Amino acid sequence: MAFFLLLIAALVAIILLEPLATYFIDKKNFRRFPNQNLISGITNLGYILERIGGVRSRRLHRVHEKHSIVRVGPNSLSFSSPQAIRDIYGHATTCIKGDMYRLLVGDHFNVLNVVDKTEHARKRRYMANVFATRNLDTWEYKVADKIQRLVRHFDAVCAKSAAGNDRSDRVVDFRKWSNLFTIEAIADIAISRKLGCLETGNDTVVINNLEGHQKCIKYVDSLHSDRRATSGIIWANAWFSVWRHVLEYVPGFFRSNWRRGQDFDELVMFLAEERVQRYNDGEDLDDLVRSILQDKEGMTRGLDIGEVKAELNVFLDAGSDTTAIALTHVMFHILRNPASLQRLREELDTALVNIDIVAPHNLVKNLPYLRACLDESLRLSPPVAFGVNRKTPPDGAKIDNQWIPGGTTVGVPAYTAHRNPGLFPEPENFRPERWLEEGVKAAQTSFIPFSAGARGCIGRNLTYMEQTMLIASLIHRQNCRARRIKCDEKKPCGNCTRRSLSCNQTEFIVHNKLSILDTTDHEGAGKEMSGNTGQDINASTGHNPESTYDVFQQAQSTSQHDSRASTKSSGSAEVTVTKEIVRLLNIYQTGIGTWMDILDHSCTYQRQVLRYALSSSLLLHAICALSAKQMSLIGDSFLWESVSTRYYGLSLGLLIEELKKQQSSREIVIAATILLCSYELLACPGADYQKHLYGARSLFHTHNIASTGTKLEKASFWIYARQDVSMALVHECATLVLPQEWPTLSESEELEEDVLGNQILWILAKLIQFKFSDKGNSLHDWHADLQKLISEIDLWWERFPIPARGVATTEPPDNGLKKIWFCVPSAATACLYYHLAKILSLECLLERPAVTPPSPEYHTTWLEEIGYHAITIASISLSPGLPGGALVVTVNPLFYAAKHIDSIAVKANIWAFLEDIERRLGFHTQNRVSRLQRETIPNNG
């Protein structure tokens, strides 16, 4: 015991007394420099606390306003002069990267953290060429693709806001969406990979982990989690490794963040291995990793996977986060300064005549005021504000006319260098004009958002290209303004107090400048319609069909469709893709297509169907009809209704022609029928729904899809099945295709959420058939059948992975409703079906108990269980973050569950939610809301 006490005392002495002794002995003569805070000369703790408090750069700048050299730690100095920038970061510097980089090294060095200059030169040499501006232009199409997808989302926001008066619909979290844009851009540029973040509206990426199981990783959260923890102690260089090992075993902030941060390493390793495998398989992909794997002559460098992973880590980290920060800052500053916004727009409008969506790089890269806006934002708000660390050589170095001993950590904070009033007059004001004035060359010597010299950011040209193209595209296409709010902090930040400013969120409101409903395009469409496209159909069929029901009635009376599957394209071999069609395809891909694939991780209806549509007029017109119908329900009804009717008529005619053929593409006919019956369910909901589903049901019965279907055909069936189950539930009857006729599902031990979701849908269909069919069996047999179904439900729940069941957030419940987050939308859908199945099974027990009357205990327990499942359905449905495809699935489970919820406040939330779905997504909910209100108000009036 005495030994341990002595050991503890020795550690305390080392931790406390050694720094004090170093400070007073002062071998490096650092006491001549002013401290950043009271304890800077003794410990790095003060610097760490200021970093955690988010005030480090501002407080250091205040000290630098009086002193050009400041002591920020026992062995660390901060400089502010232009001369110090040259001495520390210039090409002739003798300084090397500081200890911080060494501490962050994993198994391999990368171009960012490698300390040895020779090794850094080797790495930089085989990357510098691909980052040159002339070569980056070859990747412009990748950036343009991401911009187009982002702009389409903002256009959709405009369309929704135009349909209603709720101003909140116009608010876009630009920080979030700019980050999703940069994630997608760098993933494509670095490894030719599309992660799907812009389509889903979140940063979730699905990978196969080391055990071979699928895992959902939050890209941004996992990246930031490790940083949050590491940045809190990295400045204690000498003790970093010790603190890291200790804190990893202590429950709390550091351990939880480091563990979440491990997900990012796992993501990078998965993507690196995937990309290397594609390279080994012979895929010649034009991306950054190719420049790592092979030289300019195409010879393999022979790097191991660890080094590839190390470099990819830098690309995916810096290439996504810092660019997103820069984009957010420049949009914020431009919108806060109307005069700058107006001047920038005038410059862009002059340069981008007849450019609709994406600003081409060659037209905007040399625009002086646009570049001035970007540089001025980087000056005021550099993504890396602190001084990038360097270490003086063992013999020391002369910095800012002061001799600094060897082994000293030195740096120049960009935040302070950019506020030198001698170089940047009115340094706190956003004034892009300063970069167009005479004398700007002197200011550029202190402009270091990308550091400087040989170690400067190698990706600066790439981030400039992304910023230039995106900001130009948005400002030219849309009218934006900052969303001003009152400061909601407990204590106003120092900047607000000092300058009497209100805090501003980095969100902005978007209005269309160029309407997404382009009148010139649709005028042309109207002229096409005036030719009466139905005449061609009339000539071949005898009369115009009014629905898919008519089409299949005619087909059955005239010929038998060949049951052989074919992948040959339906309709015309070549299709004409107009501007209008492109718009409708994009609406489908980002809208209703996500609902189609809500229980299909392969995204068959967003990928395969769209690929086939490029060579199938039938599929193409069916997609356009469905997209235009949805737009007619949420946008300009007068304009879109005529467009949807035109494409619908064309599709029916093409479908008739296809059904007449002796051999046609069965899977394309089925997919087109699914799209058209979905159109009809949107256009004419109600008791006549069986006619809308008739065509698809006929095809499934005729061709025995359950046992012989292709991937696309089975995907089509499961979309049909969801529609069939939904309609059966609303109308309280059995499904049209009985559950015993459904395809056999996999019984594998390891199933993804989409397959499990279809399994519970099948069980739900059996339960609906059981509940709403004739109860002719004896009570004993009836209960035996019910118990089998209940056992199936419970067994399914046991197999459903616990992480996929959703995680309740720490937010306080709203009227008893928790906020639940799901790793993938399919998991939320599966859980909705499960809880709905539990409600139906418990209702059966209440309606026909095994013992009459049932014991009060059982009766009460059943009612409580029903209430629990009903509230859970409401919690899942009303939780923020569900994408549109999953929101549509919530309608019928939520409508059915609401009957079992007593709280008027919760029911009011459900009514508002369902009404909002109709307004935003076009799916009819008003009849359900009216029924709920009629059932509720008389009982609670």
ZAMARFI-313710 format. One record per residue (C-alpha): x, y, z. Coordinates in pm, whole numbers, padded with zeros to 5 digits, always signed. Layout:
% residues N
XYZ/...
//
This chain:
% residues 941
+00000+00000+00000/+00279+00240+00090/+00442+00166-00243/+00131+00266-00436/+00093+00586-00235/+00455+00665-00307/+00398+00595-00677/+00095+00825-00687/+00290+01097-00508/+00571+01060-00761/+00326+01091-01051/+00171+01403-00899/+00516+01549-00853/+00606+01477-01214/+00278+01618-01347/+00279+01931-01131/+00635+02005-01027/+00818+01923-01349/+00628+02187-01556/+00679+02444-01280/+01050+02371-01270/+01073+02395-01649/+00888+02727-01646/+01113+02891-01388/+01441+02746-01515/+01335+02862-01865/+01622+02718-02070/+01464+02847-02394/+01406+03198-02260/+01034+03183-02345/+00927+03392-02047/+01012+03696-02256/+00698+03628-02462/+00347+03709-02332/+00123+03416-02244/-00209+03343-02412/-00357+03279-02067/-00239+03260-01708/-00113+02902-01727/+00018+02884-02085/+00380+02882-01971/+00321+02588-01737/+00074+02361-01912/-00122+02313-02234/-00439+02274-02027/-00547+02634-02079/-00516+02597-02457/-00715+02272-02440/-00995+02429-02234/-01023+02723-02471/-01045+02482-02764/-01321+02285-02593/-01502+02609-02514/-01485+02720-02877/-01304+03047-02799/-00942+02955-02876/-00897+03147-03201/-01077+03461-03087/-00892+03484-02756/-00556+03419-02915/-00633+03688-03173/-00705+03942-02900/-00361+03879-02754/-00204+03896-03101/-00361+04238-03155/-00104+04358-02900/+00181+04109-02946/+00320+03948-03261/+00457+03647-03070/+00250+03471-02802/+00334+03172-02586/+00043+02927-02615/+00203+02635-02429/+00517+02544-02235/+00695+02465-02562/+00466+02633-02817/+00475+02978-02976/+00221+03148-03200/+00325+03413-03454/+00120+03661-03657/+00349+03845-03901/+00385+03785-04278/+00756+03723-04219/+00672+03443-03975/+00454+03278-04242/+00750+03265-04479/+00988+03148-04207/+00760+02869-04082/+00577+02750-04394/+00779+02883-04690/+00958+02662-04940/+01296+02746-04781/+01189+02667-04425/+01390+02430-04210/+01089+02357-03989/+00923+02016-04004/+00575+01899-03917/+00504+01904-03547/+00448+01627-03295/+00072+01642-03344/+00104+01472-03683/+00324+01197-03545/+00068+01124-03274/-00212+01087-03529/-00032+00834-03748/-00196+00492-03778/-00027+00192-03934/+00088+00400-04233/+00179+00761-04300/-00027+00958-04550/+00049+01273-04747/-00094+01485-04464/+00081+01342-04158/+00411+01217-04298/+00693+01406-04125/+00996+01297-04327/+01047+01545-04612/+01180+01286-04858/+00885+01056-04801/+00645+01349-04827/+00801+01453-05158/+00755+01098-05291/+00390+01088-05195/+00319+01438-05317/+00492+01370-05648/+00251+01100-05760/-00050+01305-05652/+00046+01656-05757/-00013+01591-06126/-00371+01472-06083/-00452+01772-05861/-00331+02020-06122/-00610+02240-06259/-00569+02110-06615/-00630+01754-06495/-00908+01834-06251/-01116+01956-06544/-01147+01594-06656/-01346+01530-06337/-01576+01826-06387/-01856+01592-06495/-01844+01423-06154/-01886+01753-05972/-02155+01865-06218/-02353+01547-06154/-02358+01613-05778/-02454+01977-05830/-02742+01877-06052/-02872+01632-05792/-02841+01893-05517/-03014+02161-05723/-03297+01921-05799/-03354+01880-05428/-03364+02257-05380/-03601+02282-05676/-03829+02033-05504/-03825+02255-05196/-03935+02542-05414/-04215+02337-05567/-04342+02230-05226/-04334+02583-05088/-04519+02709-05393/-04799+02464-05318/-04861+02595-04966/-04826+02893-04740/-04600+02738-04479/-04277+02939-04494/-04091+02671-04302/-04109+02453-04615/-03868+02694-04782/-03594+02657-04524/-03297+02444-04622/-03018+02338-04388/-02738+02437-04623/-02464+02309-04391/-02614+01961-04406/-02678+01957-04781/-02343+02110-04873/-02177+01836-04670/-02378+01565-04844/-02271+01724-05174/-01901+01719-05082/-01923+01361-04952/-02072+01244-05280/-01825+01450-05484/-01510+01327-05311/-01631+00966-05307/-01679+00978-05684/-01356+01166-05751/-01146+00952-05515/-01284+00601-05574/-01556+00629-05842/-01818+00537-05581/-02170+00674-05539/-02280+00660-05175/-02639+00779-05231/-02635+01054-04967/-02799+01316-05189/-03081+01075-05271/-03153+00972-04913/-03091+01314-04763/-02864+01172-04491/-02506+01057-04444/-02578+00689-04376/-02355+00452-04572/-02413+00076-04571/-02101-00143-04569/-02005-00503-04504/-01809-00510-04180/-01521-00739-04087/-01762-01015-03984/-01934-01000-04323/-02251-00844-04185/-02409-00530-04320/-02357-00222-04106/-02492+00131-04129/-02235+00403-04067/-02307+00771-04023/-02031+00927-04230/-02030+01275-04073/-02099+01169-03716/-01829+00902-03715/-01578+01145-03866/-01659+01422-03620/-01679+01192-03316/-01313+01096-03331/-01215+01459-03387/-01422+01582-03094/-01244+01350-02854/-00894+01365-03002/-00884+01743-03040/-00959+01777-02671/-00626+01626-02565/-00401+01631-02873/-00241+01956-02759/-00101+01778-02454/+00161+01623-02683/+00382+01468-02418/+00090+01303-02239/-00142+01235-02533/-00076+00861-02560/-00114+00815-02184/-00440+01010-02167/-00570+00828-02474/-00517+00485-02320/-00664+00589-01986/-00972+00765-02125/-01053+00477-02360/-01142+00273-02051/-01338+00543-01870/-01708+00562-01962/-01806+00904-02084/-01745+01161-02355/-01405+01046-02479/-01469+00672-02492/-01809+00704-02660/-01676+00942-02925/-01367+00734-02999/-01579+00423-03036/-01814+00598-03278/-01507+00730-03456/-01392+00373-03521/-01682+00348-03766/-01510+00595-03997/-01193+00385-04002/-01408+00082-04079/-01582+00272-04360/-01252+00384-04513/-01107+00033-04498/-01418-00113-04663/-01410+00144-04944/-01034+00103-04991/-01059-00275-05017/-01356-00245-05253/-01168-00001-05478/-00851-00213-05485/-01059-00518-05570/-01215-00332-05863/-00864-00239-05977/-00749-00600-05949/-01057-00709-06145/-00943-00493-06436/-01171-00191-06399/-00992+00116-06535/-01150+00395-06331/-01051+00758-06364/-01007+00866-06004/-00755+00966-05740/-00686+00617-05614/-00576+00511-05962/-00293+00766-05936/-00188+00598-05612/-00211+00243-05743/-00024+00300-06070/+00216+00548-06227/+00163+00760-06540/+00282+00472-06758/+00018+00245-06608/+00264+00036-06407/+00148-00086-06068/+00325+00076-05771/+00275-00233-05555/+00136-00048-05253/-00025-00251-04977/-00383-00193-04870/-00274-00009-04556/-00108+00271-04752/-00405+00301-04987/-00634+00322-04686/-00416+00590-04527/-00432+00813-04836/-00803+00750-04888/-00863+00853-04528/-00721+01197-04608/-00930+01230-04925/-01259+01135-04756/-01186+01346-04447/-01043+01672-04578/-01214+01641-04915/-01559+01636-04761/-01551+01830-04437/-01334+02136-04500/-01495+02205-04839/-01842+02181-04684/-01736+02427-04413/-01602+02666-04677/-01924+02639-04882/-02138+02709-04577/-01930+03012-04483/-01931+03169-04828/-02307+03126-04866/-02355+03275-04519/-02139+03579-04591/-02288+03643-04935/-02644+03629-04805/-02556+03856-04512/-02433+04120-04757/-02701+04211-05015/-02474+04444-05214/-02222+04165-05266/-02500+03923-05358/-02636+04164-05619/-02296+04227-05776/-02218+03857-05785/-02551+03776-05946/-02497+04038-06215/-02157+03888-06295/-02303+03537-06311/-02605+03635-06520/-02373+03793-06775/-02144+03490-06789/-02411+03219-06778/-02650+03321-07053/-02875+03025-07146/-02723+02810-06867/-03005+02650-06668/-02870+02436-06384/-02497+02361-06361/-02247+02639-06421/-01965+02499-06642/-01624+02535-06483/-01466+02699-06787/-01728+02978-06776/-01692+03061-06406/-01341+02968-06295/-01198+03305-06400/-01485+03530-06289/-01308+03790-06072/-01589+03880-05832/-01691+03518-05774/-01332+03429-05684/-01313+03740-05466/-01621+03625-05273/-01470+03282-05217/-01137+03424-05101/-01299+03684-04876/-01503+03412-04707/-01191+03200-04662/-01019+03505-04515/-01292+03578-04260/-01380+03216-04180/-01096+02979-04269/-01200+02613-04223/-00876+02560-04026/-00846+02870-03808/-00564+02767-03573/-00195+02768-03652/-00094+02454-03840/+00189+02311-03628/+00551+02298-03730/+00860+02216-03521/+01191+02395-03536/+01495+02183-03631/+01733+02068-03353/+01970+02360-03417/+01687+02612-03397/+01557+02860-03656/+01516+03232-03706/+01146+03322-03712/+01016+03677-03733/+01366+03807-03653/+01375+03602-03330/+01602+03302-03274/+01379+03013-03165/+01553+02711-03004/+01523+02365-03159/+01229+02135-03089/+00983+02423-03041/+00628+02397-03175/+00548+02704-03386/+00261+02821-03604/+00067+03114-03748/-00313+03104-03695/-00495+03183-04018/-00769+03355-03816/-00517+03617-03699/-00306+03639-04016/-00623+03720-04212/-00710+04006-03977/-00392+04206-04012/-00533+04562-04044/-00225+04677-04233/-00299+04428-04510/-00675+04392-04474/-00840+04727-04384/-01168+04682-04196/-01068+04323-04127/-01401+04219-03968/-01608+04327-04269/-01695+04105-04563/-01563+04310-04855/-01476+04101-05164/-01372+04416-05349/-01044+04416-05155/-00923+04127-05373/-00975+04336-05689/-00787+04643-05569/-00427+04745-05623/-00187+04620-05361/-00362+04285-05326/-00032+04100-05381/+00092+04213-05042/-00226+04083-04880/-00190+03748-05055/+00135+03684-04867/-00072+03655-04548/-00359+03459-04704/-00311+03103-04575/-00644+02914-04565/-00460+02622-04729/-00136+02677-04536/+00163+02761-04757/+00481+02627-04913/+00561+02266-04998/+00325+02140-04729/+00029+02349-04845/-00302+02174-04914/-00263+01964-05226/-00638+01968-05289/-00687+02345-05306/-00763+02340-05680/-01029+02075-05627/-01205+02266-05350/-01196+02584-05559/-01356+02398-05850/-01634+02258-05628/-01700+02592-05459/-01690+02789-05784/-01931+02563-05969/-02178+02511-05684/-02200+02872-05563/-02229+02997-05921/-02504+02746-05998/-02708+02826-05687/-02677+03205-05697/-02756+03213-06069/-03054+02978-06049/-03218+03062-05718/-03303+03357-05499/-03176+03301-05148/-03168+03489-04822/-03031+03414-04478/-03274+03299-04215/-03246+03552-03933/-03334+03442-03582/-03282+03580-03236/-02984+03447-03050/-03097+03132-02871/-02781+03071-02673/-02789+03087-02296/-02511+03343-02322/-02460+03546-02641/-02124+03471-02794/-01854+03734-02755/-01877+03835-03118/-02250+03906-03091/-02210+04106-02770/-01916+04305-02900/-02069+04392-03236/-02438+04410-03133/-02534+04140-03382/-02812+03885-03372/-02700+03528-03429/-02766+03381-03774/-02808+03016-03857/-02633+02882-04162/-02963+02798-04325/-03112+02977-04617/-03448+03017-04781/-03466+02922-05145/-03704+03064-05403/-03692+02967-05769/-03545+03221-06001/-03588+02992-06300/-03912+02808-06233/-03873+02433-06240/-04198+02433-06435/-04034+02591-06739/-04313+02757-06935/-04137+02746-07270/-04081+02376-07242/-04440+02307-07150/-04573+02530-07422/-04400+02295-07659/-04549+02003-07474/-04892+02153-07513/-04843+02174-07888/-04754+01807-07897/-05071+01729-07707/-05285+01921-07951/-05205+01655-08207/-05416+01410-08003/-05176+01128-07937/-05471+00904-07869/-05548+00880-08242/-05268+00630-08298/-05398+00418-08014/-05749+00436-08153/-05637+00308-08490/-05490-00009-08345/-05730-00096-08065/-06071+00010-08176/-06120+00250-07885/-05908+00438-07635/-05850+00240-07314/-05925+00436-07000/-05718+00231-06757/-05492-00071-06723/-05807-00267-06639/-05939-00194-06990/-05603-00284-07142/-05590-00627-06979/-05956-00696-07049/-05887-00630-07418/-05566-00832-07413/-05735-01136-07260/-06012-01124-07517/-05777-01102-07817/-05459-01301-07747/-05249-01485-07496/-04929-01319-07384/-04617-01533-07425/-04515-01653-07081/-04145-01673-07162/-03932-01414-06986/-03725-01186-07205/-03491-00902-07128/-03539-00747-07473/-03648-00387-07448/-04014-00308-07483/-04139-00039-07711/-03907+00153-07936/-03542+00052-07941/-03448+00419-07935/-03621+00679-07721/-03611+01054-07742/-03519+01215-07412/-03641+01573-07398/-03581+01832-07129/-03928+01758-06993/-03855+01385-06974/-03525+01444-06793/-03709+01654-06538/-03970+01384-06484/-03706+01110-06456/-03527+01310-06188/-03854+01364-06001/-03915+00989-06011/-03560+00898-05907/-03557+01124-05601/-03925+01095-05516/-04167+00813-05583/-03887+00579-05689/-03761+00575-05329/-04100+00445-05215/-04088+00174-05480/-03756+00053-05336/-03829+00105-04967/-03796-00272-04911/-03537-00336-05180/-03177-00256-05092/-03081-00325-05453/-03292-00021-05553/-03422-00210-05856/-03684+00049-05945/-03440+00337-05917/-03157+00166-06104/-03262-00121-06329/-03597+00028-06430/-03436+00360-06519/-03168+00183-06723/-03433-00012-06914/-03636+00306-06963/-03363+00448-07185/-03442+00180-07444/-03811+00119-07370/-04071+00378-07466/-04328+00190-07259/-04127+00214-06938/-04016+00568-07010/-04369+00697-07065/-04503+00507-06764/-04241+00667-06540/-04318+01011-06682/-04691+00959-06631/-04643+00863-06266/-04401+01149-06193/-04624+01407-06360/-04929+01275-06172/-04749+01318-05841/-04644+01671-05940/-05005+01753-06031/-05101+01669-05672/-04828+01874-05503/-04742+02142-05758/-04916+02325-06040/-05219+02101-06097/-05333+02273-06416/-04994+02240-06579/-04894+01892-06468/-05234+01724-06502/-05230+01761-06879/-04873+01630-06894/-04957+01325-06682/-05267+01249-06889/-05068+01265-07212/-04799+01023-07094/-05059+00795-06938/-05248+00769-07268/-04928+00697-07458/-04833+00430-07205/-05165+00250-07231/-05134+00237-07610/-04780+00101-07590/-04888-00155-07330/-05161-00285-07561/-04912-00318-07847/-04669-00502-07620/-04932-00746-07497/-05020-00831-07858/-04667-00948-07938/-04596-01319-07947/-04275-01265-07754/-04212-00953-07554/-04020-00851-07247/-04229-00994-06968/-04042-00818-06689/-04071-00477-06858/-04444-00529-06917/-04486-00614-06549/-04278-00316-06434/-04473-00078-06660/-04800-00221-06528/-04688-00163-06170/-04601+00199-06254/-04935+00256-06427/-05144+00098-06152/-04954+00321-05907/-05056+00614-06125/-05419+00502-06103/-05406+00463-05725/-05284+00823-05707/-05540+00947-05957/-05849+00757-05838/-05818+00623-05483/-06121+00455-05334/-06328+00140-05329/-06260+00076-05699/-05896-00001-05622/-05935-00364-05732/-05955-00249-06093/-05626-00064-06057/-05453-00378-05932/-05624-00610-06178/-05358-00595-06450/-05065-00670-06222/-05256-00948-06048/-05337-01104-06387/-04970-01103-06487/-04857-01259-06159/-05114-01536-06189/-05048-01600-06558/-04671-01623-06534/-04631-01785-06192/-04395-01512-06075/-04381-01673-05730/-04157-01952-05857/-04006-01837-06187/-03973-01460-06165/-03661-01260-06243/-03514-01009-05999/-03712-00723-06155/-04032-00928-06162/-04003-01019-05795/-03925-00658-05706/-04241-00566-05896/-04440-00822-05701/-04333-00686-05363/-04433-00335-05467/-04770-00473-05572/-04794-00666-05244/-04755-00348-05039/-05032-00184-05239/-05253-00491-05206/-05201-00513-04829/-05263-00140-04784/-05589-00150-04973/-05702-00468-04797/-05637-00309-04458/-05830+00008-04542/-06125-00183-04686/-06106-00464-04427/-06090-00756-04667/-05842-01019-04782/-05568-00936-05030/-05638-00996-05399/-05334-01223-05433/-05370-01462-05141/-05062-01499-04916/-05020-01865-05007/-04959-01753-05368/-04676-01518-05275/-04310-01593-05364/-04115-01808-05121/-03884-01598-04907/-03532-01685-04799/-03493-01859-04463/-03125-01773-04434/-02999-01691-04086/-02848-01360-04199/-03105-01146-04378/-03107-00776-04451/-03381-00544-04334/-03551-00534-04675/-03599-00912-04693/-03712-00921-04331/-03953-00638-04409/-04110-00841-04688/-04133-01139-04453/-04335-00944-04197/-04546-00800-04481/-04632-01157-04583/-04725-01245-04223/-04933-00927-04206/-05118-01030-04524/-05199-01369-04370/-05324-01198-04056/-05544-00958-04256/-05690-01253-04444/-05747-01434-04115/-05909-01136-03942/-06137-01015-04217/-06239-01348-04376/-06524-01576-04277/-06478-01713-03923/-06651-02043-03997/-06400-02257-03806/-06473-02378-03457/-06351-02153-03180/-06081-02405-03091/-05949-02435-03448/-05975-02062-03499/-05763-01996-03190/-05512-02261-03292/-05468-02087-03628/-05439-01750-03455/-05172-01879-03217/-04969-02002-03516/-04980-01654-03664/-04888-01495-03331/-04595-01736-03301/-04480-01639-03652/-04493-01271-03557/-04299-01327-03235/-04042-01550-03406/-03992-01286-03674/-03930-01022-03405/-03671-01244-03238/-03485-01275-03570/-03506-00905-03644/-03169-00749-03544/-03185-00538-03230/-02993-00244-03390/-03253-00237-03668/-03540-00193-03423/-03465+00176-03388/-03297+00380-03119/-03490+00630-02910/-03309+00963-02901/-03244+01158-02584/-03503+01420-02678/-03793+01435-02429/-04110+01264-02557/-04368+01490-02723/-04710+01399-02576/-04573+01053-02504/-04420+01008-02851/-04050+00925-02857/-03815+01028-03134/-03680+00708-03290/-03387+00687-03530/-03335+00398-03773/-03016+00290-03947/-03200+00239-04278/-03555+00331-04391/-03637-00034-04458/-03592-00108-04087/-03850+00157-03997/-04091+00011-04253/-04046-00341-04118/-04108-00221-03761/-04429-00046-03868/-04559-00369-04019/-04460-00565-03708/-04641-00336-03465/-04945-00328-03695/-04948-00709-03702/-04936-00715-03321/-05236-00481-03304/-05437-00698-03544/-05355-01017-03355/-05453-00862-03022/-05776-00732-03174/-05854-01089-03276/-05807-01203-02917/-06039-00929-02794/-06305-00994-03057/-06319-01371-03009/-06158-01471-02679/-06095-01838-02608/-06293-01804-02286/-06614-01601-02277/-06607-01363-02107/-06228-01325-02085/-06072-01260-01749/-06043-00886-01671/-05666-00921-01632/-05621-01054-01985/-05862-00800-02129/-05677-00511-01965/-05337-00648-02065/-05443-00685-02428/-05575-00329-02440/-05253-00198-02285/-05046-00392-02539/-05252-00254-02826/-05202+00096-02689/-04828+00039-02665/-04800-00079-03027/-05023+00205-03147/-04809+00467-02972/-04494+00303-03110/-04631+00326-03464/-04706+00694-03404/-04359+00751-03259/-04188+00587-03558/-04404+00772-03809/-04370+01117-03654/-03997+01091-03582/-03799+01342-03787/-03564+01214-04052/-03771+00950-04230/-03731+00992-04608/-04032+01041-04833/-04045+00675-04937/-04077+00562-04576/-04326+00839-04493/-04569+00704-04751/-04556+00360-04585/-04657+00513-04251/-05000+00626-04376/-05207+00310-04331/-05036+00172-04016/-05072+00516-03858/-05435+00548-03964/-05515+00207-03817/-05316+00265-03497/-05477+00604-03432/-05806+00434-03346/-05637+00291-03037/-05481+00615-02913/-05674+00807-02649/-05474+01129-02637/-05645+01404-02838/-05312+01589-02860/-05143+01288-03020/-05435+01239-03257/-05416+01603-03358/-05046+01552-03437/-05137+01247-03645/-05404+01441-03838/-05158+01719-03913/-04890+01467-04014/-05122+01282-04253/-05245+01606-04407/-04884+01714-04454/-04804+01391-04640/-05082+01462-04889/-04966+01818-04933/-04597+01733-04971/-04601+01391-05139/-04940+01376-05311/-05058+01052-05149/-05424+01080-05052/-05483+01096-04678/-05771+01342-04636/-06041+01072-04628/-05852+00889-04354/-05810+01211-04156/-06181+01287-04188/-06269+00938-04067/-06040+00971-03767/-06185+01309-03680/-06542+01182-03707/-06460+00885-03485/-06275+01098-03229/-06467+01422-03187/-06811+01273-03103/-06651+01054-02835/-06460+01345-02685/-06690+01635-02749/
//
